[in-house]
C-alpha cells in the first residue's frame, strides 16, 4: 500500500509514525487520539493497512523534566490500529 511505519525521536521523545509518498511522515499521535496514551513505536503494517503499535501511559512530567529511567517503569500497551473502511 506504499506505507512505511516506525519510530522517530525528537524533543518530545519517541513517537510512532507513518510515511506515504502523498503525505510524507506523520506522527500517529496527531492522527489518532487515544487519551492518556502516547504511541511510541509502529512495528509493522500489513496489506490491509493495519498497524501494530506500541504505546505507553502519557507522562505526568513536563517535557525535559522526566526521570531518565521513567520509560522503563511506564506501562506498555500493544494494539492494532485499523483503517476505517
N, CA, C and O atoms as a CHARMM CRD file, in Angstrom:
* protein
*
  340
    1    1 UNK  N      0.82400  -1.20900   0.00000 PROA 1      0.00000
    2    1 UNK  CA     0.00000   0.00000   0.00000 PROA 1      0.00000
    3    1 UNK  C      0.85400   1.25300   0.00000 PROA 1      0.00000
    4    1 UNK  O      0.31700   2.35800   0.07200 PROA 1      0.00000
    5    2 UNK  N      2.16800   1.11100  -0.07800 PROA 2      0.00000
    6    2 UNK  CA     3.02200   2.29500  -0.13700 PROA 2      0.00000
    7    2 UNK  C      3.17100   3.02100   1.17800 PROA 2      0.00000
    8    2 UNK  O      3.35700   4.23800   1.19400 PROA 2      0.00000
    9    3 UNK  N      3.09200   2.28900   2.29900 PROA 3      0.00000
   10    3 UNK  CA     3.22700   2.89400   3.62300 PROA 3      0.00000
   11    3 UNK  C      4.46100   2.34700   4.32200 PROA 3      0.00000
   12    3 UNK  O      4.81600   1.17900   4.16300 PROA 3      0.00000
   13    4 UNK  N      5.10500   3.20400   5.09400 PROA 4      0.00000
   14    4 UNK  CA     6.21100   2.81300   5.96100 PROA 4      0.00000
   15    4 UNK  C      5.83900   3.27900   7.35500 PROA 4      0.00000
   16    4 UNK  O      5.33000   4.38800   7.52000 PROA 4      0.00000
   17    5 UNK  N      6.08400   2.45000   8.36500 PROA 5      0.00000
   18    5 UNK  CA     5.82800   2.83500   9.75000 PROA 5      0.00000
   19    5 UNK  C      7.09700   2.62900  10.55800 PROA 5      0.00000
   20    5 UNK  O      7.98200   1.87300  10.15700 PROA 5      0.00000
   21    6 UNK  N      7.18300   3.31100  11.70900 PROA 6      0.00000
   22    6 UNK  CA     8.35400   3.16100  12.55500 PROA 6      0.00000
   23    6 UNK  C      8.31200   4.08600  13.74600 PROA 6      0.00000
   24    6 UNK  O      7.24700   4.49200  14.21100 PROA 6      0.00000
   25    7 UNK  N      9.51600   4.41500  14.23700 PROA 7      0.00000
   26    7 UNK  CA     9.66200   5.27200  15.41300 PROA 7      0.00000
   27    7 UNK  C     10.60900   6.41100  15.07500 PROA 7      0.00000
   28    7 UNK  O     11.63200   6.21300  14.42000 PROA 7      0.00000
   29    8 UNK  N     10.25700   7.59100  15.52400 PROA 8      0.00000
   30    8 UNK  CA    11.09000   8.77300  15.34300 PROA 8      0.00000
   31    8 UNK  C     11.33500   9.39000  16.71300 PROA 8      0.00000
   32    8 UNK  O     10.45900   9.34900  17.57700 PROA 8      0.00000
   33    9 UNK  N     12.50700   9.95500  16.91500 PROA 9      0.00000
   34    9 UNK  CA    12.83000  10.59000  18.19300 PROA 9      0.00000
   35    9 UNK  C     12.98000  12.09200  18.00000 PROA 9      0.00000
   36    9 UNK  O     13.51700  12.55900  16.99500 PROA 9      0.00000
   37   10 UNK  N     12.49100  12.83500  18.99100 PROA 10     0.00000
   38   10 UNK  CA    12.59800  14.29500  18.96600 PROA 10     0.00000
   39   10 UNK  C     12.62900  14.78400  20.40400 PROA 10     0.00000
   40   10 UNK  O     12.74700  13.98600  21.33500 PROA 10     0.00000
   41   11 UNK  N     12.52300  16.08900  20.58500 PROA 11     0.00000
   42   11 UNK  CA    12.48000  16.66400  21.92900 PROA 11     0.00000
   43   11 UNK  C     11.27300  16.14600  22.71700 PROA 11     0.00000
   44   11 UNK  O     11.29200  16.15000  23.94800 PROA 11     0.00000
   45   12 UNK  N     10.22000  15.69800  22.01400 PROA 12     0.00000
   46   12 UNK  CA     9.02900  15.15000  22.66200 PROA 12     0.00000
   47   12 UNK  C      9.22700  13.69200  23.05600 PROA 12     0.00000
   48   12 UNK  O      8.35800  13.11600  23.71100 PROA 12     0.00000
   49   13 UNK  N     10.34900  13.07800  22.67600 PROA 13     0.00000
   50   13 UNK  CA    10.60100  11.67300  22.95300 PROA 13     0.00000
   51   13 UNK  C     10.29100  10.84200  21.72100 PROA 13     0.00000
   52   13 UNK  O     10.14300  11.37800  20.62300 PROA 13     0.00000
   53   14 UNK  N     10.19300   9.53300  21.90300 PROA 14     0.00000
   54   14 UNK  CA     9.89700   8.63000  20.78700 PROA 14     0.00000
   55   14 UNK  C      8.43200   8.72000  20.40800 PROA 14     0.00000
   56   14 UNK  O      7.55700   8.77500  21.27300 PROA 14     0.00000
   57   15 UNK  N      8.17000   8.73400  19.10900 PROA 15     0.00000
   58   15 UNK  CA     6.80500   8.80500  18.59300 PROA 15     0.00000
   59   15 UNK  C      6.66400   7.85300  17.41600 PROA 15     0.00000
   60   15 UNK  O      7.56700   7.74500  16.58600 PROA 15     0.00000
   61   16 UNK  N      5.53300   7.16300  17.34700 PROA 16     0.00000
   62   16 UNK  CA     5.22300   6.28600  16.22100 PROA 16     0.00000
   63   16 UNK  C      4.85400   7.14900  15.02100 PROA 16     0.00000
   64   16 UNK  O      4.19000   8.17600  15.16200 PROA 16     0.00000
   65   17 UNK  N      5.29800   6.71300  13.82400 PROA 17     0.00000
   66   17 UNK  CA     4.96400   7.49100  12.63200 PROA 17     0.00000
   67   17 UNK  C      4.50100   6.58800  11.50300 PROA 17     0.00000
   68   17 UNK  O      4.71300   5.37500  11.51400 PROA 17     0.00000
   69   18 UNK  N      3.86200   7.22100  10.52900 PROA 18     0.00000
   70   18 UNK  CA     3.51900   6.59200   9.26200 PROA 18     0.00000
   71   18 UNK  C      4.02400   7.52000   8.16500 PROA 18     0.00000
   72   18 UNK  O      3.95400   8.74300   8.28700 PROA 18     0.00000
   73   19 UNK  N      4.53700   6.91800   7.08700 PROA 19     0.00000
   74   19 UNK  CA     5.01000   7.68800   5.93700 PROA 19     0.00000
   75   19 UNK  C      4.36000   7.15500   4.67900 PROA 19     0.00000
   76   19 UNK  O      4.28700   5.94300   4.47400 PROA 19     0.00000
   77   20 UNK  N      3.88400   8.06100   3.83200 PROA 20     0.00000
   78   20 UNK  CA     3.43500   7.72000   2.48500 PROA 20     0.00000
   79   20 UNK  C      4.01300   8.78900   1.55800 PROA 20     0.00000
   80   20 UNK  O      4.36900   9.87900   2.00600 PROA 20     0.00000
   81   21 UNK  N      4.10200   8.47600   0.27600 PROA 21     0.00000
   82   21 UNK  CA     4.62800   9.47300  -0.66800 PROA 21     0.00000
   83   21 UNK  C      3.67400  10.66200  -0.79000 PROA 21     0.00000
   84   21 UNK  O      4.10900  11.77000  -1.10300 PROA 21     0.00000
   85   22 UNK  N      2.38900  10.44600  -0.54900 PROA 22     0.00000
   86   22 UNK  CA     1.39800  11.52300  -0.67200 PROA 22     0.00000
   87   22 UNK  C      1.42300  12.48400   0.52100 PROA 22     0.00000
   88   22 UNK  O      1.24800  13.69000   0.34800 PROA 22     0.00000
   89   23 UNK  N      1.63900  11.95400   1.72800 PROA 23     0.00000
   90   23 UNK  CA     1.53700  12.78500   2.93700 PROA 23     0.00000
   91   23 UNK  C      2.86600  13.02500   3.63200 PROA 23     0.00000
   92   23 UNK  O      2.95500  13.89800   4.49500 PROA 23     0.00000
   93   24 UNK  N      3.90600  12.26900   3.27800 PROA 24     0.00000
   94   24 UNK  CA     5.17100  12.37000   3.99600 PROA 24     0.00000
   95   24 UNK  C      5.06700  11.69600   5.35300 PROA 24     0.00000
   96   24 UNK  O      4.17700  10.87800   5.58500 PROA 24     0.00000
   97   25 UNK  N      5.97600  12.04300   6.23900 PROA 25     0.00000
   98   25 UNK  CA     6.00000  11.43600   7.57300 PROA 25     0.00000
   99   25 UNK  C      5.03000  12.16800   8.49600 PROA 25     0.00000
  100   25 UNK  O      5.05200  13.39400   8.59800 PROA 25     0.00000
  101   26 UNK  N      4.17000  11.38400   9.17300 PROA 26     0.00000
  102   26 UNK  CA     3.19600  11.95400  10.10600 PROA 26     0.00000
  103   26 UNK  C      3.24500  11.20000  11.42800 PROA 26     0.00000
  104   26 UNK  O      3.33100   9.97200  11.44700 PROA 26     0.00000
  105   27 UNK  N      3.19000  11.93700  12.52700 PROA 27     0.00000
  106   27 UNK  CA     3.13000  11.37000  13.86400 PROA 27     0.00000
  107   27 UNK  C      1.76000  10.71200  14.04200 PROA 27     0.00000
  108   27 UNK  O      0.73600  11.37800  13.88900 PROA 27     0.00000
  109   28 UNK  N      1.72700   9.41900  14.36200 PROA 28     0.00000
  110   28 UNK  CA     0.43800   8.74500  14.55500 PROA 28     0.00000
  111   28 UNK  C     -0.35800   9.34600  15.71000 PROA 28     0.00000
  112   28 UNK  O     -1.58600   9.25800  15.72800 PROA 28     0.00000
  113   29 UNK  N      0.33300   9.95600  16.67400 PROA 29     0.00000
  114   29 UNK  CA    -0.36400  10.58300  17.79800 PROA 29     0.00000
  115   29 UNK  C     -1.19800  11.78100  17.36600 PROA 29     0.00000
  116   29 UNK  O     -2.15800  12.14000  18.04700 PROA 29     0.00000
  117   30 UNK  N     -0.84600  12.40600  16.24000 PROA 30     0.00000
  118   30 UNK  CA    -1.64400  13.53500  15.75100 PROA 30     0.00000
  119   30 UNK  C     -2.79400  13.06000  14.87800 PROA 30     0.00000
  120   30 UNK  O     -3.74000  13.81100  14.63700 PROA 30     0.00000
  121   31 UNK  N     -2.72500  11.82400  14.40200 PROA 31     0.00000
  122   31 UNK  CA    -3.77500  11.27700  13.53500 PROA 31     0.00000
  123   31 UNK  C     -4.83200  10.50300  14.30200 PROA 31     0.00000
  124   31 UNK  O     -5.99600  10.46300  13.90400 PROA 31     0.00000
  125   32 UNK  N     -4.41800   9.88300  15.41500 PROA 32     0.00000
  126   32 UNK  CA    -5.31300   9.04600  16.22200 PROA 32     0.00000
  127   32 UNK  C     -5.17500   9.48700  17.67400 PROA 32     0.00000
  128   32 UNK  O     -4.11100   9.32600  18.27200 PROA 32     0.00000
  129   33 UNK  N     -6.21800  10.02800  18.23200 PROA 33     0.00000
  130   33 UNK  CA    -6.18600  10.48200  19.62100 PROA 33     0.00000
  131   33 UNK  C     -6.61300   9.35400  20.55700 PROA 33     0.00000
  132   33 UNK  O     -7.73300   8.85000  20.47400 PROA 33     0.00000
  133   34 UNK  N     -5.70900   8.97300  21.43800 PROA 34     0.00000
  134   34 UNK  CA    -6.00800   7.98000  22.46900 PROA 34     0.00000
  135   34 UNK  C     -5.69700   8.65900  23.79800 PROA 34     0.00000
  136   34 UNK  O     -4.52900   8.75000  24.17800 PROA 34     0.00000
  137   35 UNK  N     -6.71900   9.13900  24.51600 PROA 35     0.00000
  138   35 UNK  CA    -6.48000   9.88500  25.75400 PROA 35     0.00000
  139   35 UNK  C     -5.59900   9.11200  26.74000 PROA 35     0.00000
  140   35 UNK  O     -5.83400   7.93700  27.02100 PROA 35     0.00000
  141   36 UNK  N     -4.57300   9.81000  27.25800 PROA 36     0.00000
  142   36 UNK  CA    -3.69800   9.22000  28.26900 PROA 36     0.00000
  143   36 UNK  C     -2.65100   8.26500  27.72100 PROA 36     0.00000
  144   36 UNK  O     -1.93700   7.63000  28.49600 PROA 36     0.00000
  145   37 UNK  N     -2.54400   8.14800  26.39400 PROA 37     0.00000
  146   37 UNK  CA    -1.60100   7.21500  25.79200 PROA 37     0.00000
  147   37 UNK  C     -0.73400   7.92100  24.76300 PROA 37     0.00000
  148   37 UNK  O     -1.21800   8.75800  24.00200 PROA 37     0.00000
  149   38 UNK  N      0.54900   7.58100  24.74300 PROA 38     0.00000
  150   38 UNK  CA     1.47000   8.07400  23.72900 PROA 38     0.00000
  151   38 UNK  C      1.92500   6.87000  22.91400 PROA 38     0.00000
  152   38 UNK  O      2.48400   5.92000  23.46100 PROA 38     0.00000
  153   39 UNK  N      1.68600   6.91100  21.60500 PROA 39     0.00000
  154   39 UNK  CA     2.15500   5.84300  20.72400 PROA 39     0.00000
  155   39 UNK  C      3.62400   6.09900  20.42800 PROA 39     0.00000
  156   39 UNK  O      3.97300   7.10600  19.81200 PROA 39     0.00000
  157   40 UNK  N      4.48800   5.18200  20.87000 PROA 40     0.00000
  158   40 UNK  CA     5.93400   5.38500  20.77300 PROA 40     0.00000
  159   40 UNK  C      6.59500   4.64400  19.62900 PROA 40     0.00000
  160   40 UNK  O      7.69100   5.02600  19.21700 PROA 40     0.00000
  161   41 UNK  N      5.97800   3.60000  19.10000 PROA 41     0.00000
  162   41 UNK  CA     6.60600   2.82100  18.03800 PROA 41     0.00000
  163   41 UNK  C      5.54900   2.11300  17.20800 PROA 41     0.00000
  164   41 UNK  O      4.63800   1.49100  17.75400 PROA 41     0.00000
  165   42 UNK  N      5.66900   2.20600  15.90300 PROA 42     0.00000
  166   42 UNK  CA     4.81900   1.44300  14.98600 PROA 42     0.00000
  167   42 UNK  C      5.69900   0.32100  14.44600 PROA 42     0.00000
  168   42 UNK  O      6.69900   0.57900  13.77600 PROA 42     0.00000
  169   43 UNK  N      5.32700  -0.92000  14.73500 PROA 43     0.00000
  170   43 UNK  CA     6.19700  -2.05900  14.44200 PROA 43     0.00000
  171   43 UNK  C      6.03000  -2.62900  13.04500 PROA 43     0.00000
  172   43 UNK  O      7.00200  -3.06300  12.42800 PROA 43     0.00000
  173   44 UNK  N      4.79000  -2.63100  12.54000 PROA 44     0.00000
  174   44 UNK  CA     4.57100  -3.19300  11.20000 PROA 44     0.00000
  175   44 UNK  C      3.23700  -2.72000  10.65400 PROA 44     0.00000
  176   44 UNK  O      2.36300  -2.26200  11.39100 PROA 44     0.00000
  177   45 UNK  N      3.10400  -2.84500   9.32700 PROA 45     0.00000
  178   45 UNK  CA     1.85300  -2.52700   8.64600 PROA 45     0.00000
  179   45 UNK  C      1.62300  -3.63300   7.62300 PROA 45     0.00000
  180   45 UNK  O      2.56000  -4.06200   6.95000 PROA 45     0.00000
  181   46 UNK  N      0.37900  -4.09400   7.50200 PROA 46     0.00000
  182   46 UNK  CA     0.08500  -5.15500   6.53600 PROA 46     0.00000
  183   46 UNK  C     -0.61800  -4.59100   5.30200 PROA 46     0.00000
  184   46 UNK  O     -0.83700  -3.38400   5.19800 PROA 46     0.00000
  185   47 UNK  N     -0.96500  -5.46800   4.37700 PROA 47     0.00000
  186   47 UNK  CA    -1.57500  -5.04300   3.11000 PROA 47     0.00000
  187   47 UNK  C     -2.92500  -4.35800   3.30500 PROA 47     0.00000
  188   47 UNK  O     -3.32600  -3.54400   2.47300 PROA 47     0.00000
  189   48 UNK  N     -3.63200  -4.67400   4.39400 PROA 48     0.00000
  190   48 UNK  CA    -4.92500  -4.02700   4.66500 PROA 48     0.00000
  191   48 UNK  C     -4.75500  -2.64400   5.29500 PROA 48     0.00000
  192   48 UNK  O     -5.71100  -1.87300   5.37500 PROA 48     0.00000
  193   49 UNK  N     -3.52800  -2.33400   5.74500 PROA 49     0.00000
  194   49 UNK  CA    -3.28300  -1.05100   6.39700 PROA 49     0.00000
  195   49 UNK  C     -3.35500  -1.11600   7.90800 PROA 49     0.00000
  196   49 UNK  O     -3.28100  -0.08000   8.56900 PROA 49     0.00000
  197   50 UNK  N     -3.50100  -2.32900   8.48500 PROA 50     0.00000
  198   50 UNK  CA    -3.47800  -2.48500   9.94200 PROA 50     0.00000
  199   50 UNK  C     -2.05800  -2.20100  10.43500 PROA 50     0.00000
  200   50 UNK  O     -1.09000  -2.70000   9.86000 PROA 50     0.00000
  201   51 UNK  N     -1.93300  -1.40600  11.49200 PROA 51     0.00000
  202   51 UNK  CA    -0.61400  -1.03600  12.02100 PROA 51     0.00000
  203   51 UNK  C     -0.48500  -1.56000  13.45000 PROA 51     0.00000
  204   51 UNK  O     -1.32300  -1.26700  14.30200 PROA 51     0.00000
  205   52 UNK  N      0.57200  -2.33800  13.70700 PROA 52     0.00000
  206   52 UNK  CA     0.87600  -2.82500  15.05100 PROA 52     0.00000
  207   52 UNK  C      1.66400  -1.74000  15.77200 PROA 52     0.00000
  208   52 UNK  O      2.73200  -1.33400  15.31500 PROA 52     0.00000
  209   53 UNK  N      1.13300  -1.27000  16.90500 PROA 53     0.00000
  210   53 UNK  CA     1.68300  -0.10300  17.59900 PROA 53     0.00000
  211   53 UNK  C      1.98000  -0.44200  19.06000 PROA 53     0.00000
  212   53 UNK  O      1.25700  -1.20800  19.69800 PROA 53     0.00000
  213   54 UNK  N      3.06000   0.14800  19.57100 PROA 54     0.00000
  214   54 UNK  CA     3.38900   0.08200  20.99500 PROA 54     0.00000
  215   54 UNK  C      3.19400   1.47900  21.55700 PROA 54     0.00000
  216   54 UNK  O      3.58700   2.46700  20.93800 PROA 54     0.00000
  217   55 UNK  N      2.58400   1.55600  22.73200 PROA 55     0.00000
  218   55 UNK  CA     2.38600   2.84500  23.38200 PROA 55     0.00000
  219   55 UNK  C      2.62800   2.72300  24.87100 PROA 55     0.00000
  220   55 UNK  O      2.83500   1.62800  25.39500 PROA 55     0.00000
  221   56 UNK  N      2.59800   3.85400  25.53900 PROA 56     0.00000
  222   56 UNK  CA     2.74000   3.86300  26.99600 PROA 56     0.00000
  223   56 UNK  C      1.89200   4.98400  27.56200 PROA 56     0.00000
  224   56 UNK  O      1.49600   5.91200  26.85800 PROA 56     0.00000
  225   57 UNK  N      1.62500   4.87300  28.85500 PROA 57     0.00000
  226   57 UNK  CA     0.84200   5.91100  29.50800 PROA 57     0.00000
  227   57 UNK  C      1.54400   7.25100  29.35400 PROA 57     0.00000
  228   57 UNK  O      2.76800   7.33700  29.45400 PROA 57     0.00000
  229   58 UNK  N      0.76100   8.29200  29.11000 PROA 58     0.00000
  230   58 UNK  CA     1.32400   9.63400  28.95400 PROA 58     0.00000
  231   58 UNK  C      2.00500  10.05200  30.24300 PROA 58     0.00000
  232   58 UNK  O      1.51900   9.75300  31.33400 PROA 58     0.00000
  233   59 UNK  N      3.13100  10.74300  30.12200 PROA 59     0.00000
  234   59 UNK  CA     3.90200  11.19300  31.27700 PROA 59     0.00000
  235   59 UNK  C      3.17800  12.32000  31.99300 PROA 59     0.00000
  236   59 UNK  O      2.45900  13.10800  31.37700 PROA 59     0.00000
  237   60 UNK  N      3.37500  12.38400  33.28300 PROA 60     0.00000
  238   60 UNK  CA     2.81500  13.48800  34.06500 PROA 60     0.00000
  239   60 UNK  C      3.82900  14.61400  34.20900 PROA 60     0.00000
  240   60 UNK  O      3.52100  15.66000  34.78100 PROA 60     0.00000
  241   61 UNK  N      5.05800  14.40200  33.68400 PROA 61     0.00000
  242   61 UNK  CA     6.11200  15.41100  33.76200 PROA 61     0.00000
  243   61 UNK  C      6.06300  16.32700  32.54800 PROA 61     0.00000
  244   61 UNK  O      5.60800  15.93500  31.47400 PROA 61     0.00000
  245   62 UNK  N      6.53500  17.54200  32.73500 PROA 62     0.00000
  246   62 UNK  CA     6.69900  18.45200  31.60000 PROA 62     0.00000
  247   62 UNK  C      7.86500  17.95800  30.75100 PROA 62     0.00000
  248   62 UNK  O      8.77300  17.31700  31.28200 PROA 62     0.00000
  249   63 UNK  N      7.86700  18.23800  29.43700 PROA 63     0.00000
  250   63 UNK  CA     8.97900  17.80600  28.59200 PROA 63     0.00000
  251   63 UNK  C     10.32200  18.24700  29.15800 PROA 63     0.00000
  252   63 UNK  O     10.48200  19.39400  29.57700 PROA 63     0.00000
  253   64 UNK  N     11.28300  17.33200  29.16700 PROA 64     0.00000
  254   64 UNK  CA    12.62100  17.63000  29.66600 PROA 64     0.00000
  255   64 UNK  C     12.77700  17.47800  31.16100 PROA 64     0.00000
  256   64 UNK  O     13.89300  17.59900  31.66800 PROA 64     0.00000
  257   65 UNK  N     11.68600  17.21400  31.90200 PROA 65     0.00000
  258   65 UNK  CA    11.77100  17.08700  33.34800 PROA 65     0.00000
  259   65 UNK  C     11.59100  15.65900  33.83900 PROA 65     0.00000
  260   65 UNK  O     11.65300  15.40800  35.04300 PROA 65     0.00000
  261   66 UNK  N     11.37100  14.73400  32.94100 PROA 66     0.00000
  262   66 UNK  CA    11.13800  13.35400  33.34800 PROA 66     0.00000
  263   66 UNK  C     12.42000  12.71000  33.82200 PROA 66     0.00000
  264   66 UNK  O     13.51000  13.06200  33.37000 PROA 66     0.00000
  265   67 UNK  N     12.28700  11.76900  34.72900 PROA 67     0.00000
  266   67 UNK  CA    13.40300  10.95100  35.18300 PROA 67     0.00000
  267   67 UNK  C     13.95000  10.17900  33.98900 PROA 67     0.00000
  268   67 UNK  O     13.17100   9.68300  33.17500 PROA 67     0.00000
  269   68 UNK  N     15.26900  10.06700  33.86400 PROA 68     0.00000
  270   68 UNK  CA    15.84800   9.40500  32.69700 PROA 68     0.00000
  271   68 UNK  C     15.46400   7.93400  32.59300 PROA 68     0.00000
  272   68 UNK  O     15.58700   7.34800  31.51800 PROA 68     0.00000
  273   69 UNK  N     15.00600   7.32600  33.67300 PROA 69     0.00000
  274   69 UNK  CA    14.61700   5.91600  33.65300 PROA 69     0.00000
  275   69 UNK  C     13.10700   5.73000  33.63800 PROA 69     0.00000
  276   69 UNK  O     12.62500   4.60400  33.76100 PROA 69     0.00000
  277   70 UNK  N     12.36000   6.80600  33.49100 PROA 70     0.00000
  278   70 UNK  CA    10.90900   6.74200  33.55600 PROA 70     0.00000
  279   70 UNK  C     10.32500   5.78300  32.52300 PROA 70     0.00000
  280   70 UNK  O      9.36800   5.06900  32.82400 PROA 70     0.00000
  281   71 UNK  N     10.88200   5.75200  31.30700 PROA 71     0.00000
  282   71 UNK  CA    10.36000   4.87300  30.26500 PROA 71     0.00000
  283   71 UNK  C     10.37300   3.41200  30.68700 PROA 71     0.00000
  284   71 UNK  O      9.53400   2.63400  30.23400 PROA 71     0.00000
  285   72 UNK  N     11.30300   3.02800  31.54000 PROA 72     0.00000
  286   72 UNK  CA    11.40200   1.63700  31.97100 PROA 72     0.00000
  287   72 UNK  C     10.27800   1.25600  32.94000 PROA 72     0.00000
  288   72 UNK  O     10.00000   0.07300  33.13700 PROA 72     0.00000
  289   73 UNK  N      9.64400   2.24300  33.53200 PROA 73     0.00000
  290   73 UNK  CA     8.60700   1.97900  34.51800 PROA 73     0.00000
  291   73 UNK  C      7.20000   2.22500  33.99300 PROA 73     0.00000
  292   73 UNK  O      6.22600   1.86700  34.65500 PROA 73     0.00000
  293   74 UNK  N      7.07800   2.82200  32.83300 PROA 74     0.00000
  294   74 UNK  CA     5.76200   3.13600  32.27900 PROA 74     0.00000
  295   74 UNK  C      5.09700   1.86100  31.76200 PROA 74     0.00000
  296   74 UNK  O      5.74800   1.00000  31.17000 PROA 74     0.00000
  297   75 UNK  N      3.79200   1.75700  31.99600 PROA 75     0.00000
  298   75 UNK  CA     3.02900   0.60700  31.48800 PROA 75     0.00000
  299   75 UNK  C      3.02300   0.64100  29.96800 PROA 75     0.00000
  300   75 UNK  O      2.78200   1.69000  29.37100 PROA 75     0.00000
  301   76 UNK  N      3.28400  -0.48500  29.34500 PROA 76     0.00000
  302   76 UNK  CA     3.29100  -0.59100  27.88400 PROA 76     0.00000
  303   76 UNK  C      1.96600  -1.13300  27.39800 PROA 76     0.00000
  304   76 UNK  O      1.33300  -1.94900  28.06700 PROA 76     0.00000
  305   77 UNK  N      1.55300  -0.68100  26.24100 PROA 77     0.00000
  306   77 UNK  CA     0.33100  -1.16300  25.59100 PROA 77     0.00000
  307   77 UNK  C      0.70700  -1.58400  24.17600 PROA 77     0.00000
  308   77 UNK  O      1.47400  -0.88900  23.50900 PROA 77     0.00000
  309   78 UNK  N      0.18600  -2.69300  23.71900 PROA 78     0.00000
  310   78 UNK  CA     0.38600  -3.14200  22.34800 PROA 78     0.00000
  311   78 UNK  C     -0.99400  -3.31600  21.73400 PROA 78     0.00000
  312   78 UNK  O     -1.85600  -3.97900  22.31000 PROA 78     0.00000
  313   79 UNK  N     -1.20200  -2.71700  20.56200 PROA 79     0.00000
  314   79 UNK  CA    -2.52300  -2.78600  19.94600 PROA 79     0.00000
  315   79 UNK  C     -2.41200  -2.61000  18.44400 PROA 79     0.00000
  316   79 UNK  O     -1.34500  -2.28300  17.92400 PROA 79     0.00000
  317   80 UNK  N     -3.52100  -2.82700  17.74800 PROA 80     0.00000
  318   80 UNK  CA    -3.57400  -2.71300  16.29900 PROA 80     0.00000
  319   80 UNK  C     -4.48300  -1.54800  15.92900 PROA 80     0.00000
  320   80 UNK  O     -5.61800  -1.45900  16.39800 PROA 80     0.00000
  321   81 UNK  N     -3.97000  -0.65500  15.07900 PROA 81     0.00000
  322   81 UNK  CA    -4.78900   0.41300  14.51200 PROA 81     0.00000
  323   81 UNK  C     -5.33100  -0.11900  13.19200 PROA 81     0.00000
  324   81 UNK  O     -4.57500  -0.62500  12.36300 PROA 81     0.00000
  325   82 UNK  N     -6.62200  -0.00700  13.00200 PROA 82     0.00000
  326   82 UNK  CA    -7.24300  -0.47400  11.74800 PROA 82     0.00000
  327   82 UNK  C     -7.82100   0.71200  11.00600 PROA 82     0.00000
  328   82 UNK  O     -8.48800   1.55200  11.60900 PROA 82     0.00000
  329   83 UNK  N     -7.57400   0.79500   9.69200 PROA 83     0.00000
  330   83 UNK  CA    -8.13100   1.92100   8.92300 PROA 83     0.00000
  331   83 UNK  C     -9.64200   1.83200   8.80300 PROA 83     0.00000
  332   83 UNK  O    -10.20800   0.73900   8.78500 PROA 83     0.00000
  333   84 UNK  N    -10.28200   2.97000   8.72200 PROA 84     0.00000
  334   84 UNK  CA   -11.72900   2.99000   8.51500 PROA 84     0.00000
  335   84 UNK  C    -12.02100   2.53100   7.09700 PROA 84     0.00000
  336   84 UNK  O    -11.33200   2.92600   6.15600 PROA 84     0.00000
  337   85 UNK  N    -13.01900   1.71700   6.94800 PROA 85     0.00000
  338   85 UNK  CA   -13.36600   1.19000   5.62000 PROA 85     0.00000
  339   85 UNK  C    -14.47100   1.99600   4.98000 PROA 85     0.00000
  340   85 UNK  O    -14.88800   1.69400   3.86200 PROA 85     0.00000
